[in-house]
Amino acid sequence: MGAHVTRCFYCGGTDLEPKEVEELLSVGGYVVRCKVPATVCLRCGERYFAPDTVRRFEEIRAQVRAGDLSGLRTAGALLEPTA
């Protein structure tokens, strides 16, 4: 599923579990939500991704930076307070 990790680099925990997670990629004025496999530390929540997943994140970022939104759909709108 996710990256092959046996100990959390952040907290040192050894209770790691493969899960499907939601990762948000901020690219310019867009936020892209990706549901991907990861290895998650059950102690602190740190996430570890396989190299192919990280490459996919990089491809998505480059695609959006280039203005190509094909293969992506609008899933809502972000609202911010004015003050």
mmCIF file of the N, C-alpha and C atoms, coordinates in Angstrom:
data_MODEL
# 
_entry.id   MODEL 
# 
loop_
_atom_site.group_PDB 
_atom_site.id 
_atom_site.type_symbol 
_atom_site.label_atom_id 
_atom_site.label_alt_id 
_atom_site.label_comp_id 
_atom_site.label_asym_id 
_atom_site.label_entity_id 
_atom_site.label_seq_id 
_atom_site.pdbx_PDB_ins_code 
_atom_site.Cartn_x 
_atom_site.Cartn_y 
_atom_site.Cartn_z 
_atom_site.occupancy 
_atom_site.B_iso_or_equiv 
_atom_site.pdbx_formal_charge 
_atom_site.auth_seq_id 
_atom_site.auth_comp_id 
_atom_site.auth_asym_id 
_atom_site.auth_atom_id 
_atom_site.pdbx_PDB_model_num 
ATOM 1   N N  . MET A 1 1  ? 0.832   -1.187 0.000   1.00 0.00 ? 1  MET A N  1 
ATOM 2   C CA . MET A 1 1  ? 0.000   0.000  0.000   1.00 0.00 ? 1  MET A CA 1 
ATOM 3   C C  . MET A 1 1  ? 0.877   1.251  0.000   1.00 0.00 ? 1  MET A C  1 
ATOM 4   N N  . GLY A 1 2  ? 1.280   1.779  1.146   1.00 0.00 ? 2  GLY A N  1 
ATOM 5   C CA . GLY A 1 2  ? 2.107   2.979  1.201   1.00 0.00 ? 2  GLY A CA 1 
ATOM 6   C C  . GLY A 1 2  ? 3.579   2.627  1.147   1.00 0.00 ? 2  GLY A C  1 
ATOM 7   N N  . ALA A 1 3  ? 4.399   3.522  1.651   1.00 0.00 ? 3  ALA A N  1 
ATOM 8   C CA . ALA A 1 3  ? 5.841   3.306  1.664   1.00 0.00 ? 3  ALA A CA 1 
ATOM 9   C C  . ALA A 1 3  ? 6.192   2.200  2.656   1.00 0.00 ? 3  ALA A C  1 
ATOM 10  N N  . HIS A 1 4  ? 7.329   1.539  2.419   1.00 0.00 ? 4  HIS A N  1 
ATOM 11  C CA . HIS A 1 4  ? 7.774   0.493  3.337   1.00 0.00 ? 4  HIS A CA 1 
ATOM 12  C C  . HIS A 1 4  ? 8.594   1.154  4.443   1.00 0.00 ? 4  HIS A C  1 
ATOM 13  N N  . VAL A 1 5  ? 7.973   1.337  5.598   1.00 0.00 ? 5  VAL A N  1 
ATOM 14  C CA . VAL A 1 5  ? 8.603   1.987  6.736   1.00 0.00 ? 5  VAL A CA 1 
ATOM 15  C C  . VAL A 1 5  ? 8.337   1.114  7.949   1.00 0.00 ? 5  VAL A C  1 
ATOM 16  N N  . THR A 1 6  ? 9.339   0.944  8.823   1.00 0.00 ? 6  THR A N  1 
ATOM 17  C CA . THR A 1 6  ? 9.142   0.122  10.011  1.00 0.00 ? 6  THR A CA 1 
ATOM 18  C C  . THR A 1 6  ? 9.138   0.947  11.295  1.00 0.00 ? 6  THR A C  1 
ATOM 19  N N  . ARG A 1 7  ? 9.634   2.182  11.211  1.00 0.00 ? 7  ARG A N  1 
ATOM 20  C CA . ARG A 1 7  ? 9.668   3.074  12.379  1.00 0.00 ? 7  ARG A CA 1 
ATOM 21  C C  . ARG A 1 7  ? 9.398   4.487  11.901  1.00 0.00 ? 7  ARG A C  1 
ATOM 22  N N  . CYS A 1 8  ? 8.583   5.216  12.658  1.00 0.00 ? 8  CYS A N  1 
ATOM 23  C CA . CYS A 1 8  ? 8.269   6.595  12.300  1.00 0.00 ? 8  CYS A CA 1 
ATOM 24  C C  . CYS A 1 8  ? 9.502   7.466  12.492  1.00 0.00 ? 8  CYS A C  1 
ATOM 25  N N  . PHE A 1 9  ? 9.858   8.209  11.456  1.00 0.00 ? 9  PHE A N  1 
ATOM 26  C CA . PHE A 1 9  ? 11.019  9.090  11.535  1.00 0.00 ? 9  PHE A CA 1 
ATOM 27  C C  . PHE A 1 9  ? 10.739  10.302 12.420  1.00 0.00 ? 9  PHE A C  1 
ATOM 28  N N  . TYR A 1 10 ? 9.468   10.633 12.601  1.00 0.00 ? 10 TYR A N  1 
ATOM 29  C CA . TYR A 1 10 ? 9.088   11.820 13.369  1.00 0.00 ? 10 TYR A CA 1 
ATOM 30  C C  . TYR A 1 10 ? 9.073   11.546 14.874  1.00 0.00 ? 10 TYR A C  1 
ATOM 31  N N  . CYS A 1 11 ? 8.338   10.498 15.309  1.00 0.00 ? 11 CYS A N  1 
ATOM 32  C CA . CYS A 1 11 ? 8.176   10.244 16.743  1.00 0.00 ? 11 CYS A CA 1 
ATOM 33  C C  . CYS A 1 11 ? 8.869   8.967  17.221  1.00 0.00 ? 11 CYS A C  1 
ATOM 34  N N  . GLY A 1 12 ? 9.346   8.149  16.277  1.00 0.00 ? 12 GLY A N  1 
ATOM 35  C CA . GLY A 1 12 ? 10.000  6.896  16.659  1.00 0.00 ? 12 GLY A CA 1 
ATOM 36  C C  . GLY A 1 12 ? 9.034   5.745  16.882  1.00 0.00 ? 12 GLY A C  1 
ATOM 37  N N  . GLY A 1 13 ? 7.753   5.983  16.714  1.00 0.00 ? 13 GLY A N  1 
ATOM 38  C CA . GLY A 1 13 ? 6.750   4.934  16.921  1.00 0.00 ? 13 GLY A CA 1 
ATOM 39  C C  . GLY A 1 13 ? 6.926   3.777  15.953  1.00 0.00 ? 13 GLY A C  1 
ATOM 40  N N  . THR A 1 14 ? 6.505   2.613  16.384  1.00 0.00 ? 14 THR A N  1 
ATOM 41  C CA . THR A 1 14 ? 6.623   1.417  15.540  1.00 0.00 ? 14 THR A CA 1 
ATOM 42  C C  . THR A 1 14 ? 5.261   0.856  15.144  1.00 0.00 ? 14 THR A C  1 
ATOM 43  N N  . ASP A 1 15 ? 4.190   1.484  15.599  1.00 0.00 ? 15 ASP A N  1 
ATOM 44  C CA . ASP A 1 15 ? 2.842   1.027  15.260  1.00 0.00 ? 15 ASP A CA 1 
ATOM 45  C C  . ASP A 1 15 ? 2.393   1.747  13.992  1.00 0.00 ? 15 ASP A C  1 
ATOM 46  N N  . LEU A 1 16 ? 2.742   1.165  12.842  1.00 0.00 ? 16 LEU A N  1 
ATOM 47  C CA . LEU A 1 16 ? 2.441   1.755  11.538  1.00 0.00 ? 16 LEU A CA 1 
ATOM 48  C C  . LEU A 1 16 ? 1.425   0.883  10.825  1.00 0.00 ? 16 LEU A C  1 
ATOM 49  N N  . GLU A 1 17 ? 0.525   1.535  10.094  1.00 0.00 ? 17 GLU A N  1 
ATOM 50  C CA . GLU A 1 17 ? -0.540  0.789  9.443   1.00 0.00 ? 17 GLU A CA 1 
ATOM 51  C C  . GLU A 1 17 ? -0.800  1.331  8.037   1.00 0.00 ? 17 GLU A C  1 
ATOM 52  N N  . PRO A 1 18 ? -0.986  0.440  7.064   1.00 0.00 ? 18 PRO A N  1 
ATOM 53  C CA . PRO A 1 18 ? -1.358  0.910  5.725   1.00 0.00 ? 18 PRO A CA 1 
ATOM 54  C C  . PRO A 1 18 ? -2.816  1.370  5.732   1.00 0.00 ? 18 PRO A C  1 
ATOM 55  N N  . LYS A 1 19 ? -3.051  2.537  5.141   1.00 0.00 ? 19 LYS A N  1 
ATOM 56  C CA . LYS A 1 19 ? -4.403  3.087  5.078   1.00 0.00 ? 19 LYS A CA 1 
ATOM 57  C C  . LYS A 1 19 ? -4.582  3.848  3.779   1.00 0.00 ? 19 LYS A C  1 
ATOM 58  N N  . GLU A 1 20 ? -5.830  4.108  3.414   1.00 0.00 ? 20 GLU A N  1 
ATOM 59  C CA . GLU A 1 20 ? -6.115  5.049  2.340   1.00 0.00 ? 20 GLU A CA 1 
ATOM 60  C C  . GLU A 1 20 ? -6.379  6.385  3.015   1.00 0.00 ? 20 GLU A C  1 
ATOM 61  N N  . VAL A 1 21 ? -5.672  7.424  2.561   1.00 0.00 ? 21 VAL A N  1 
ATOM 62  C CA . VAL A 1 21 ? -5.782  8.740  3.172   1.00 0.00 ? 21 VAL A CA 1 
ATOM 63  C C  . VAL A 1 21 ? -6.172  9.781  2.134   1.00 0.00 ? 21 VAL A C  1 
ATOM 64  N N  . GLU A 1 22 ? -6.582  10.928 2.613   1.00 0.00 ? 22 GLU A N  1 
ATOM 65  C CA . GLU A 1 22 ? -6.889  12.058 1.745   1.00 0.00 ? 22 GLU A CA 1 
ATOM 66  C C  . GLU A 1 22 ? -5.746  13.058 1.893   1.00 0.00 ? 22 GLU A C  1 
ATOM 67  N N  . GLU A 1 23 ? -5.078  13.356 0.793   1.00 0.00 ? 23 GLU A N  1 
ATOM 68  C CA . GLU A 1 23 ? -3.967  14.318 0.785   1.00 0.00 ? 23 GLU A CA 1 
ATOM 69  C C  . GLU A 1 23 ? -4.405  15.526 -0.030  1.00 0.00 ? 23 GLU A C  1 
ATOM 70  N N  . LEU A 1 24 ? -4.187  16.712 0.499   1.00 0.00 ? 24 LEU A N  1 
ATOM 71  C CA . LEU A 1 24 ? -4.549  17.944 -0.185  1.00 0.00 ? 24 LEU A CA 1 
ATOM 72  C C  . LEU A 1 24 ? -3.299  18.585 -0.764  1.00 0.00 ? 24 LEU A C  1 
ATOM 73  N N  . LEU A 1 25 ? -3.304  18.817 -2.072  1.00 0.00 ? 25 LEU A N  1 
ATOM 74  C CA . LEU A 1 25 ? -2.186  19.453 -2.756  1.00 0.00 ? 25 LEU A CA 1 
ATOM 75  C C  . LEU A 1 25 ? -2.579  20.891 -3.079  1.00 0.00 ? 25 LEU A C  1 
ATOM 76  N N  . SER A 1 26 ? -1.848  21.853 -2.548  1.00 0.00 ? 26 SER A N  1 
ATOM 77  C CA . SER A 1 26 ? -2.105  23.260 -2.833  1.00 0.00 ? 26 SER A CA 1 
ATOM 78  C C  . SER A 1 26 ? -1.240  23.669 -4.018  1.00 0.00 ? 26 SER A C  1 
ATOM 79  N N  . VAL A 1 27 ? -1.899  24.120 -5.096  1.00 0.00 ? 27 VAL A N  1 
ATOM 80  C CA . VAL A 1 27 ? -1.192  24.499 -6.323  1.00 0.00 ? 27 VAL A CA 1 
ATOM 81  C C  . VAL A 1 27 ? -1.772  25.826 -6.802  1.00 0.00 ? 27 VAL A C  1 
ATOM 82  N N  . GLY A 1 28 ? -1.019  26.905 -6.643  1.00 0.00 ? 28 GLY A N  1 
ATOM 83  C CA . GLY A 1 28 ? -1.534  28.209 -7.030  1.00 0.00 ? 28 GLY A CA 1 
ATOM 84  C C  . GLY A 1 28 ? -2.809  28.500 -6.256  1.00 0.00 ? 28 GLY A C  1 
ATOM 85  N N  . GLY A 1 29 ? -3.882  28.838 -6.949  1.00 0.00 ? 29 GLY A N  1 
ATOM 86  C CA . GLY A 1 29 ? -5.157  29.113 -6.310  1.00 0.00 ? 29 GLY A CA 1 
ATOM 87  C C  . GLY A 1 29 ? -6.037  27.893 -6.171  1.00 0.00 ? 29 GLY A C  1 
ATOM 88  N N  . TYR A 1 30 ? -5.505  26.722 -6.471  1.00 0.00 ? 30 TYR A N  1 
ATOM 89  C CA . TYR A 1 30 ? -6.286  25.488 -6.432  1.00 0.00 ? 30 TYR A CA 1 
ATOM 90  C C  . TYR A 1 30 ? -5.848  24.598 -5.276  1.00 0.00 ? 30 TYR A C  1 
ATOM 91  N N  . VAL A 1 31 ? -6.775  23.774 -4.818  1.00 0.00 ? 31 VAL A N  1 
ATOM 92  C CA . VAL A 1 31 ? -6.470  22.692 -3.887  1.00 0.00 ? 31 VAL A CA 1 
ATOM 93  C C  . VAL A 1 31 ? -6.988  21.422 -4.533  1.00 0.00 ? 31 VAL A C  1 
ATOM 94  N N  . VAL A 1 32 ? -6.097  20.443 -4.706  1.00 0.00 ? 32 VAL A N  1 
ATOM 95  C CA . VAL A 1 32 ? -6.468  19.178 -5.336  1.00 0.00 ? 32 VAL A CA 1 
ATOM 96  C C  . VAL A 1 32 ? -6.509  18.111 -4.250  1.00 0.00 ? 32 VAL A C  1 
ATOM 97  N N  . ARG A 1 33 ? -7.657  17.447 -4.122  1.00 0.00 ? 33 ARG A N  1 
ATOM 98  C CA . ARG A 1 33 ? -7.826  16.392 -3.126  1.00 0.00 ? 33 ARG A CA 1 
ATOM 99  C C  . ARG A 1 33 ? -7.532  15.048 -3.776  1.00 0.00 ? 33 ARG A C  1 
ATOM 100 N N  . CYS A 1 34 ? -6.611  14.311 -3.180  1.00 0.00 ? 34 CYS A N  1 
ATOM 101 C CA . CYS A 1 34 ? -6.229  12.996 -3.701  1.00 0.00 ? 34 CYS A CA 1 
ATOM 102 C C  . CYS A 1 34 ? -6.455  11.944 -2.619  1.00 0.00 ? 34 CYS A C  1 
ATOM 103 N N  . LYS A 1 35 ? -7.129  10.865 -2.970  1.00 0.00 ? 35 LYS A N  1 
ATOM 104 C CA . LYS A 1 35 ? -7.264  9.722  -2.056  1.00 0.00 ? 35 LYS A CA 1 
ATOM 105 C C  . LYS A 1 35 ? -6.227  8.701  -2.493  1.00 0.00 ? 35 LYS A C  1 
ATOM 106 N N  . VAL A 1 36 ? -5.264  8.432  -1.601  1.00 0.00 ? 36 VAL A N  1 
ATOM 107 C CA . VAL A 1 36 ? -4.111  7.604  -1.955  1.00 0.00 ? 36 VAL A CA 1 
ATOM 108 C C  . VAL A 1 36 ? -3.739  6.668  -0.808  1.00 0.00 ? 36 VAL A C  1 
ATOM 109 N N  . PRO A 1 37 ? -3.007  5.599  -1.123  1.00 0.00 ? 37 PRO A N  1 
ATOM 110 C CA . PRO A 1 37 ? -2.508  4.724  -0.062  1.00 0.00 ? 37 PRO A CA 1 
ATOM 111 C C  . PRO A 1 37 ? -1.312  5.363  0.633   1.00 0.00 ? 37 PRO A C  1 
ATOM 112 N N  . ALA A 1 38 ? -1.187  5.104  1.927   1.00 0.00 ? 38 ALA A N  1 
ATOM 113 C CA . ALA A 1 38 ? -0.057  5.611  2.706   1.00 0.00 ? 38 ALA A CA 1 
ATOM 114 C C  . ALA A 1 38 ? 0.183   4.663  3.873   1.00 0.00 ? 38 ALA A C  1 
ATOM 115 N N  . THR A 1 39 ? 1.373   4.745  4.424   1.00 0.00 ? 39 THR A N  1 
ATOM 116 C CA . THR A 1 39 ? 1.662   4.087  5.689   1.00 0.00 ? 39 THR A CA 1 
ATOM 117 C C  . THR A 1 39 ? 1.544   5.176  6.745   1.00 0.00 ? 39 THR A C  1 
ATOM 118 N N  . VAL A 1 40 ? 0.708   4.958  7.759   1.00 0.00 ? 40 VAL A N  1 
ATOM 119 C CA . VAL A 1 40 ? 0.410   5.983  8.747   1.00 0.00 ? 40 VAL A CA 1 
ATOM 120 C C  . VAL A 1 40 ? 0.885   5.531  10.123  1.00 0.00 ? 40 VAL A C  1 
ATOM 121 N N  . CYS A 1 41 ? 1.582   6.430  10.824  1.00 0.00 ? 41 CYS A N  1 
ATOM 122 C CA . CYS A 1 41 ? 1.989   6.163  12.201  1.00 0.00 ? 41 CYS A CA 1 
ATOM 123 C C  . CYS A 1 41 ? 0.768   6.351  13.085  1.00 0.00 ? 41 CYS A C  1 
ATOM 124 N N  . LEU A 1 42 ? 0.392   5.321  13.816  1.00 0.00 ? 42 LEU A N  1 
ATOM 125 C CA . LEU A 1 42 ? -0.788  5.398  14.668  1.00 0.00 ? 42 LEU A CA 1 
ATOM 126 C C  . LEU A 1 42 ? -0.513  6.179  15.948  1.00 0.00 ? 42 LEU A C  1 
ATOM 127 N N  . ARG A 1 43 ? 0.745   6.467  16.222  1.00 0.00 ? 43 ARG A N  1 
ATOM 128 C CA . ARG A 1 43 ? 1.111   7.241  17.415  1.00 0.00 ? 43 ARG A CA 1 
ATOM 129 C C  . ARG A 1 43 ? 0.982   8.741  17.172  1.00 0.00 ? 43 ARG A C  1 
ATOM 130 N N  . CYS A 1 44 ? 1.514   9.227  16.036  1.00 0.00 ? 44 CYS A N  1 
ATOM 131 C CA . CYS A 1 44 ? 1.522   10.678 15.795  1.00 0.00 ? 44 CYS A CA 1 
ATOM 132 C C  . CYS A 1 44 ? 0.785   11.106 14.530  1.00 0.00 ? 44 CYS A C  1 
ATOM 133 N N  . GLY A 1 45 ? 0.432   10.143 13.660  1.00 0.00 ? 45 GLY A N  1 
ATOM 134 C CA . GLY A 1 45 ? -0.304  10.472 12.450  1.00 0.00 ? 45 GLY A CA 1 
ATOM 135 C C  . GLY A 1 45 ? 0.554   10.794 11.240  1.00 0.00 ? 45 GLY A C  1 
ATOM 136 N N  . GLU A 1 46 ? 1.865   10.768 11.380  1.00 0.00 ? 46 GLU A N  1 
ATOM 137 C CA . GLU A 1 46 ? 2.759   11.033 10.244  1.00 0.00 ? 46 GLU A CA 1 
ATOM 138 C C  . GLU A 1 46 ? 2.441   10.052 9.118   1.00 0.00 ? 46 GLU A C  1 
ATOM 139 N N  . ARG A 1 47 ? 2.500   10.551 7.867   1.00 0.00 ? 47 ARG A N  1 
ATOM 140 C CA . ARG A 1 47 ? 2.171   9.726  6.696   1.00 0.00 ? 47 ARG A CA 1 
ATOM 141 C C  . ARG A 1 47 ? 3.402   9.506  5.840   1.00 0.00 ? 47 ARG A C  1 
ATOM 142 N N  . TYR A 1 48 ? 3.506   8.300  5.291   1.00 0.00 ? 48 TYR A N  1 
ATOM 143 C CA . TYR A 1 48 ? 4.604   7.955  4.392   1.00 0.00 ? 48 TYR A CA 1 
ATOM 144 C C  . TYR A 1 48 ? 3.999   7.416  3.100   1.00 0.00 ? 48 TYR A C  1 
ATOM 145 N N  . PHE A 1 49 ? 4.477   7.972  1.981   1.00 0.00 ? 49 PHE A N  1 
ATOM 146 C CA . PHE A 1 49 ? 3.942   7.608  0.673   1.00 0.00 ? 49 PHE A CA 1 
ATOM 147 C C  . PHE A 1 49 ? 4.984   6.852  -0.137  1.00 0.00 ? 49 PHE A C  1 
ATOM 148 N N  . ALA A 1 50 ? 4.514   5.921  -0.956  1.00 0.00 ? 50 ALA A N  1 
ATOM 149 C CA . ALA A 1 50 ? 5.387   5.181  -1.870  1.00 0.00 ? 50 ALA A CA 1 
ATOM 150 C C  . ALA A 1 50 ? 5.921   6.154  -2.932  1.00 0.00 ? 50 ALA A C  1 
ATOM 151 N N  . PRO A 1 51 ? 7.096   5.869  -3.491  1.00 0.00 ? 51 PRO A N  1 
ATOM 152 C CA . PRO A 1 51 ? 7.669   6.755  -4.509  1.00 0.00 ? 51 PRO A CA 1 
ATOM 153 C C  . PRO A 1 51 ? 6.745   7.023  -5.690  1.00 0.00 ? 51 PRO A C  1 
ATOM 154 N N  . ASP A 1 52 ? 5.974   6.033  -6.139  1.00 0.00 ? 52 ASP A N  1 
ATOM 155 C CA . ASP A 1 52 ? 5.076   6.265  -7.279  1.00 0.00 ? 52 ASP A CA 1 
ATOM 156 C C  . ASP A 1 52 ? 3.941   7.224  -6.914  1.00 0.00 ? 52 ASP A C  1 
ATOM 157 N N  . THR A 1 53 ? 3.520   7.227  -5.664  1.00 0.00 ? 53 THR A N  1 
ATOM 158 C CA . THR A 1 53 ? 2.492   8.168  -5.217  1.00 0.00 ? 53 THR A CA 1 
ATOM 159 C C  . THR A 1 53 ? 3.049   9.587  -5.193  1.00 0.00 ? 53 THR A C  1 
ATOM 160 N N  . VAL A 1 54 ? 4.268   9.742  -4.717  1.00 0.00 ? 54 VAL A N  1 
ATOM 161 C CA . VAL A 1 54 ? 4.912   11.062 -4.689  1.00 0.00 ? 54 VAL A CA 1 
ATOM 162 C C  . VAL A 1 54 ? 5.103   11.576 -6.118  1.00 0.00 ? 54 VAL A C  1 
ATOM 163 N N  . ARG A 1 55 ? 5.502   10.701 -7.034  1.00 0.00 ? 55 ARG A N  1 
ATOM 164 C CA . ARG A 1 55 ? 5.634   11.100 -8.447  1.00 0.00 ? 55 ARG A CA 1 
ATOM 165 C C  . ARG A 1 55 ? 4.293   11.566 -9.005  1.00 0.00 ? 55 ARG A C  1 
ATOM 166 N N  . ARG A 1 56 ? 3.212   10.904 -8.638  1.00 0.00 ? 56 ARG A N  1 
ATOM 167 C CA . ARG A 1 56 ? 1.881   11.302 -9.095  1.00 0.00 ? 56 ARG A CA 1 
ATOM 168 C C  . ARG A 1 56 ? 1.521   12.693 -8.552  1.00 0.00 ? 56 ARG A C  1 
ATOM 169 N N  . PHE A 1 57 ? 1.848   12.957 -7.292  1.00 0.00 ? 57 PHE A N  1 
ATOM 170 C CA . PHE A 1 57 ? 1.631   14.295 -6.725  1.00 0.00 ? 57 PHE A CA 1 
ATOM 171 C C  . PHE A 1 57 ? 2.379   15.345 -7.551  1.00 0.00 ? 57 PHE A C  1 
ATOM 172 N N  . GLU A 1 58 ? 3.630   15.056 -7.894  1.00 0.00 ? 58 GLU A N  1 
ATOM 173 C CA . GLU A 1 58 ? 4.442   15.994 -8.681  1.00 0.00 ? 58 GLU A CA 1 
ATOM 174 C C  . GLU A 1 58 ? 3.846   16.207 -10.067 1.00 0.00 ? 58 GLU A C  1 
ATOM 175 N N  . GLU A 1 59 ? 3.350   15.139 -10.685 1.00 0.00 ? 59 GLU A N  1 
ATOM 176 C CA . GLU A 1 59 ? 2.712   15.250 -12.004 1.00 0.00 ? 59 GLU A CA 1 
ATOM 177 C C  . GLU A 1 59 ? 1.455   16.123 -11.933 1.00 0.00 ? 59 GLU A C  1 
ATOM 178 N N  . ILE A 1 60 ? 0.653   15.921 -10.897 1.00 0.00 ? 60 ILE A N  1 
ATOM 179 C CA . ILE A 1 60 ? -0.574  16.713 -10.738 1.00 0.00 ? 60 ILE A CA 1 
ATOM 180 C C  . ILE A 1 60 ? -0.221  18.185 -10.539 1.00 0.00 ? 60 ILE A C  1 
ATOM 181 N N  . ARG A 1 61 ? 0.756   18.465 -9.695  1.00 0.00 ? 61 ARG A N  1 
ATOM 182 C CA . ARG A 1 61 ? 1.170   19.858 -9.475  1.00 0.00 ? 61 ARG A CA 1 
ATOM 183 C C  . ARG A 1 61 ? 1.640   20.510 -10.767 1.00 0.00 ? 61 ARG A C  1 
ATOM 184 N N  . ALA A 1 62 ? 2.457   19.810 -11.535 1.00 0.00 ? 62 ALA A N  1 
ATOM 185 C CA . ALA A 1 62 ? 2.959   20.358 -12.800 1.00 0.00 ? 62 ALA A CA 1 
ATOM 186 C C  . ALA A 1 62 ? 1.817   20.585 -13.777 1.00 0.00 ? 62 ALA A C  1 
ATOM 187 N N  . GLN A 1 63 ? 0.892   19.665 -13.846 1.00 0.00 ? 63 GLN A N  1 
ATOM 188 C CA . GLN A 1 63 ? -0.264  19.773 -14.743 1.00 0.00 ? 63 GLN A CA 1 
ATOM 189 C C  . GLN A 1 63 ? -1.085  21.018 -14.411 1.00 0.00 ? 63 GLN A C  1 
ATOM 190 N N  . VAL A 1 64 ? -1.384  21.217 -13.123 1.00 0.00 ? 64 VAL A N  1 
ATOM 191 C CA . VAL A 1 64 ? -2.203  22.364 -12.710 1.00 0.00 ? 64 VAL A CA 1 
ATOM 192 C C  . VAL A 1 64 ? -1.445  23.669 -12.919 1.00 0.00 ? 64 VAL A C  1 
ATOM 193 N N  . ARG A 1 65 ? -0.143  23.685 -12.612 1.00 0.00 ? 65 ARG A N  1 
ATOM 194 C CA . ARG A 1 65 ? 0.672   24.886 -12.851 1.00 0.00 ? 65 ARG A CA 1 
ATOM 195 C C  . ARG A 1 65 ? 0.650   25.291 -14.320 1.00 0.00 ? 65 ARG A C  1 
ATOM 196 N N  . ALA A 1 66 ? 0.587   24.305 -15.197 1.00 0.00 ? 66 ALA A N  1 
ATOM 197 C CA . ALA A 1 66 ? 0.561   24.563 -16.640 1.00 0.00 ? 66 ALA A CA 1 
ATOM 198 C C  . ALA A 1 66 ? -0.836  24.986 -17.108 1.00 0.00 ? 66 ALA A C  1 
ATOM 199 N N  . GLY A 1 67 ? -1.801  25.020 -16.208 1.00 0.00 ? 67 GLY A N  1 
ATOM 200 C CA . GLY A 1 67 ? -3.155  25.428 -16.565 1.00 0.00 ? 67 GLY A CA 1 
ATOM 201 C C  . GLY A 1 67 ? -4.014  24.321 -17.132 1.00 0.00 ? 67 GLY A C  1 
ATOM 202 N N  . ASP A 1 68 ? -3.524  23.103 -17.088 1.00 0.00 ? 68 ASP A N  1 
ATOM 203 C CA . ASP A 1 68 ? -4.257  21.950 -17.620 1.00 0.00 ? 68 ASP A CA 1 
ATOM 204 C C  . ASP A 1 68 ? -5.058  21.309 -16.489 1.00 0.00 ? 68 ASP A C  1 
ATOM 205 N N  . LEU A 1 69 ? -6.373  21.491 -16.524 1.00 0.00 ? 69 LEU A N  1 
ATOM 206 C CA . LEU A 1 69 ? -7.231  20.919 -15.489 1.00 0.00 ? 69 LEU A CA 1 
ATOM 207 C C  . LEU A 1 69 ? -7.970  19.679 -15.967 1.00 0.00 ? 69 LEU A C  1 
ATOM 208 N N  . SER A 1 70 ? -7.530  19.115 -17.113 1.00 0.00 ? 70 SER A N  1 
ATOM 209 C CA . SER A 1 70 ? -8.171  17.899 -17.621 1.00 0.00 ? 70 SER A CA 1 
ATOM 210 C C  . SER A 1 70 ? -7.947  16.749 -16.628 1.00 0.00 ? 70 SER A C  1 
ATOM 211 N N  . GLY A 1 71 ? -8.955  15.922 -16.497 1.00 0.00 ? 71 GLY A N  1 
ATOM 212 C CA . GLY A 1 71 ? -8.871  14.806 -15.565 1.00 0.00 ? 71 GLY A CA 1 
ATOM 213 C C  . GLY A 1 71 ? -9.176  15.213 -14.127 1.00 0.00 ? 71 GLY A C  1 
ATOM 214 N N  . LEU A 1 72 ? -9.480  16.487 -13.919 1.00 0.00 ? 72 LEU A N  1 
ATOM 215 C CA . LEU A 1 72 ? -9.834  16.984 -12.590 1.00 0.00 ? 72 LEU A CA 1 
ATOM 216 C C  . LEU A 1 72 ? -11.244 17.550 -12.673 1.00 0.00 ? 72 LEU A C  1 
ATOM 217 N N  . ARG A 1 73 ? -11.995 17.431 -11.591 1.00 0.00 ? 73 ARG A N  1 
ATOM 218 C CA . ARG A 1 73 ? -13.349 17.978 -11.595 1.00 0.00 ? 73 ARG A CA 1 
ATOM 219 C C  . ARG A 1 73 ? -13.520 18.912 -10.412 1.00 0.00 ? 73 ARG A C  1 
ATOM 220 N N  . THR A 1 74 ? -14.396 19.870 -10.555 1.00 0.00 ? 74 THR A N  1 
ATOM 221 C CA . THR A 1 74 ? -14.717 20.776 -9.460  1.00 0.00 ? 74 THR A CA 1 
ATOM 222 C C  . THR A 1 74 ? -15.524 20.014 -8.427  1.00 0.00 ? 74 THR A C  1 
ATOM 223 N N  . ALA A 1 75 ? -15.089 20.102 -7.171  1.00 0.00 ? 75 ALA A N  1 
ATOM 224 C CA . ALA A 1 75 ? -15.763 19.354 -6.117  1.00 0.00 ? 75 ALA A CA 1 
ATOM 225 C C  . ALA A 1 75 ? -16.321 20.284 -5.044  1.00 0.00 ? 75 ALA A C  1 
ATOM 226 N N  . GLY A 1 76 ? -16.327 21.589 -5.293  1.00 0.00 ? 76 GLY A N  1 
ATOM 227 C CA . GLY A 1 76 ? -16.847 22.529 -4.306  1.00 0.00 ? 76 GLY A CA 1 
ATOM 228 C C  . GLY A 1 76 ? -16.195 23.880 -4.490  1.00 0.00 ? 76 GLY A C  1 
ATOM 229 N N  . ALA A 1 77 ? -16.361 24.735 -3.535  1.00 0.00 ? 77 ALA A N  1 
ATOM 230 C CA . ALA A 1 77 ? -15.770 26.066 -3.586  1.00 0.00 ? 77 ALA A CA 1 
ATOM 231 C C  . ALA A 1 77 ? -15.205 26.395 -2.212  1.00 0.00 ? 77 ALA A C  1 
ATOM 232 N N  . LEU A 1 78 ? -14.101 27.090 -2.200  1.00 0.00 ? 78 LEU A N  1 
ATOM 233 C CA . LEU A 1 78 ? -13.450 27.496 -0.954  1.00 0.00 ? 78 LEU A CA 1 
ATOM 234 C C  . LEU A 1 78 ? -13.913 28.900 -0.611  1.00 0.00 ? 78 LEU A C  1 
ATOM 235 N N  . LEU A 1 79 ? -14.322 29.104 0.624   1.00 0.00 ? 79 LEU A N  1 
ATOM 236 C CA . LEU A 1 79 ? -14.736 30.414 1.083   1.00 0.00 ? 79 LEU A CA 1 
ATOM 237 C C  . LEU A 1 79 ? -13.773 30.865 2.184   1.00 0.00 ? 79 LEU A C  1 
ATOM 238 N N  . GLU A 1 80 ? -13.449 32.164 2.189   1.00 0.00 ? 80 GLU A N  1 
ATOM 239 C CA . GLU A 1 80 ? -12.572 32.731 3.216   1.00 0.00 ? 80 GLU A CA 1 
ATOM 240 C C  . GLU A 1 80 ? -13.259 33.926 3.846   1.00 0.00 ? 80 GLU A C  1 
ATOM 241 N N  . PRO A 1 81 ? -13.075 34.156 5.136   1.00 0.00 ? 81 PRO A N  1 
ATOM 242 C CA . PRO A 1 81 ? -13.626 35.362 5.744   1.00 0.00 ? 81 PRO A CA 1 
ATOM 243 C C  . PRO A 1 81 ? -12.882 36.599 5.235   1.00 0.00 ? 81 PRO A C  1 
ATOM 244 N N  . THR A 1 82 ? -13.547 37.721 5.136   1.00 0.00 ? 82 THR A N  1 
ATOM 245 C CA . THR A 1 82 ? -12.932 38.949 4.615   1.00 0.00 ? 82 THR A CA 1 
ATOM 246 C C  . THR A 1 82 ? -12.125 39.675 5.687   1.00 0.00 ? 82 THR A C  1 
ATOM 247 N N  . ALA A 1 83 ? -12.342 39.395 6.939   1.00 0.00 ? 83 ALA A N  1 
ATOM 248 C CA . ALA A 1 83 ? -11.604 40.098 8.003   1.00 0.00 ? 83 ALA A CA 1 
ATOM 249 C C  . ALA A 1 83 ? -10.738 39.160 8.784   1.00 0.00 ? 83 ALA A C  1 
# 
